[in-house]
Amino acid sequence: KPRVTVITSGKGGVGKTTTTANLGLSLARLGFSVVAVDADVGLRNLDLLLGLENRVNYTLVEVLNGDCRLDQALVRDKRWSNFELLCISKPRSKLPLGFGGKALIWLVEALKSRSEGSPDFILIDCPAGIDAGFITAITPANEAVMITTPDITSLRDADRVTGLLECDGIRDIKMIVNRVRTDMIKGEDMMSVLDVQEMLGLPLLGVIPEDSEVIRSTNRGYPLVLNKPPTIAG
């Protein structure tokens, strides 16, 4: 049975997609089979961060419409063959009427029953906000990773989303604090990781420091975890 993990935050721009890309490839490098699902309808970016944008020919919408098979919509990474990407829809498109959480539940079941075996991890890159796209993305998940930055607006949104996840039955929620700057914490211009933990009350999965290499890796479509030597955040 795969672990179905939704990567979420509530607020946009805190690093959900970057985390999904790097976490997914890190798990693949450890030998796990991973399927990363970009659930951001019309505004997908996970393919760009992975450098796979030119290989996405089909999406989950086409699979459900019967226009292609699931294996045709899954893009296998040439660097790590046990990592695959699936986009829900094409850029700037809208989901068909009736498309919702049941579609992702179907997807998880279809991935579990593939002839080559079920993936170890299904990572769902959740869209920002708490509208229908958010509800669709969290529906099949049995655990969540909350991405937050140490600022009050991000924390307020993270707290709100945590409550929504719990209402949906997702109790296993862990937190990654992103874009941390120790110099600002020392100068008392940024909340410490301990402050963030006390405010959200979530188990800490990791802390990622601010790193200028993130922008370079995003533009290159080459996730930080593949850099040699590793960068601060990688």
N, C-alpha and C positions, 0 to 999 in steps of 0.2 A: 504494500500500500504506500503510495507516494505521500510525502509531506507537501501539502498545498498551502503555500505561504503568500499572503498578500503584503506587498510593500506599500505603505501608505503614510500620510502625514496630515492631510487636510489642507494645509497651505502649500501653494505652488512655489517652486524655486528653491526648495531646501535640499534637494539631492536624491529624490526617490529613484529616478531613472538611472542616474549614475551609480547608485548603490545596487540596483537590480543587476545592471550589467557586470559590475565588478564582483558582486557576491556570487552571481551565477557562474562566471568563469573561474572564480576561486574554487567553488565546489567541483566543477568539472576537472580542474587540475588535480584535485584530491582523489579523482577516480569515480565520482558520482555522476550519474546521468541526470541531466537537467533540461527542462523545457521552460524557457522564459516567455511569458505572455504579455504583450503590450496591450493593455486594456484601455488605453487612452484614445477614445473615439475621435477621429478627425484631426488629432493633434499628436500623433505618435512620434516618438523620438528615439526609442530604444534601438531601432534598426540603425540609426545614424551613429549612435554612441558605440555600437558594435562594429561599424564599418560594413554592414550587411544590406544597406538600403537598395543596392542595385540587384540584389538577389531575391527580393520579396516580389513574387509574381502573383501570389494568391493570398487571401486572408480567410479568417474564420467565417466571414459573411458568405464568401463564395463556396466554402465547404458546406455550410448549412443550406445554401440554395441549390446544391447539387451540381455546381459548375466545376468542381474539382474534388479530388480525394484529400483527406487530411494530410497524408504524407507529402502531397504536392505543395501544401501550404506551409509545412514545417521547413525552415531553412537551417540546414546543418552547418555549423561553423567549421571551416577548413582547418583552423588552428587546433581545435579540440572537438573531435567528432562526437563526443558524448554531450555536447551542448547544442541545443536547438532553439530557434526563435519562431514564435508565431504571433502575427499581428491580428488584432480583431477586425480592423477595417482599413481601408485605404485613406491616405491623407485627405483632409478637407471633405470627408464624406460623412453622411449621417447613417445611423443604424436603421435597418428596416423596422417597421412597426411590429411590436411583439417581441423584439430581441431583448433579452434580459438575462437575469441570473440563471435561468434554466439552460440557456445556451452554454454557459461556462460549466455548469454541472454536467451537461452532455459531453463537453470537451474532456473534462477530467476522466469520466468513465471510458471514453474512447481511447484516451492515452493509456489508461490502465490495462486495456484489453488488446493492445497492439501485439503483433506476432513477435516482435523483438523484445517484448517485455515492458513492464511499467517503468517510467522514469523514477528515480529516487526523489527528485525534487521538482515541483511545479511552482515557479515564482511568478506572481501576478503583479505587474507594474500598474498600480492603481492611479487613476486620474485624480487631479486636484479637485477640491470641493467635496460636497456631500449630496450631490444630486443623483439622478438615476444611474449615471456612469459609475459612481462610487458603489451604489447598491449592487449593481451587476458584478463588479469586480470582487466584492467581498463574499458574495453568496456561496461559492464552493470552498472557501478557505477554512482550514481548521486551526490556523495560527496566523499571527500578524507580526510584522516588524514595523514599528513606528519610527519614522525619521523626523528628527526635529533639530532645529538650531537653537543656540542659547539666547534667544530673544523673546520678549514677552508676547509678541503677536503669534509667533510660531508655536509657543507653548500653549497659548489659549486654544488655538485650533487643534493641536494635538490632544489636549484634554477633552475637547468636544468629540473628536473622532474616536477616542478611546471609549467613551460612553456609548457611542453608536455601535462599535464593534462588540462590546459586551452585550448590548441589547440584542444583537444578531446571533448571540451564542458563542462568539469567539472569545475565549477566556485566556488563551495562551498568547499574551501580547508582550513583546520585548521591545526595547528602545535602543536606537543608535543616535548618539548626539553628534551632529555633523558640523563642520566648519568652526572648530574650536580654536581659539587663539589664546595661548597661555600668557602672552604679554598683556593682552587686554584684561584677562582675569586677574593678573597680579596688580594691574592698575585700577582694579575694581570698575572697569568699564564694560565688563561682560560677566554674566552669571557663570558660576563654576558648574562643573558636571554634577557635583553634590547638590547644588541648588536646584538643578533641573530634575534630579532624581526625587528630591523632596516635594517638588511641585506636582510631578506627574505620578509618582508612586509606582513606576514600572521597573521591572528588572532590566539592568543595563547589559545590552549585548555587545556594545562597542563604542569607542570614541574615535572620531576621525578629525584630525587637525586640518585647518585651512591650508590649502596647497595650490599655488599658482599653476602647477602642472595639470590640474583638472581641466582648465580651459584648453590647453594644448592637446590633451588626450581626446577631449570631446571633438575638437575640430579635425583631428586626424582619424577619428573612428577607431581608436586603439586604446582599450581600457587600461587604466593605471596599473592594474595588477599584473599586466604583461610586461611592464617596463623593466629593463635591466640597465643599471641597478635600480632597485625599487625606490620610489619617491616617498615623501613624508606620508602622504595619505594612502599610497598604494601598499 
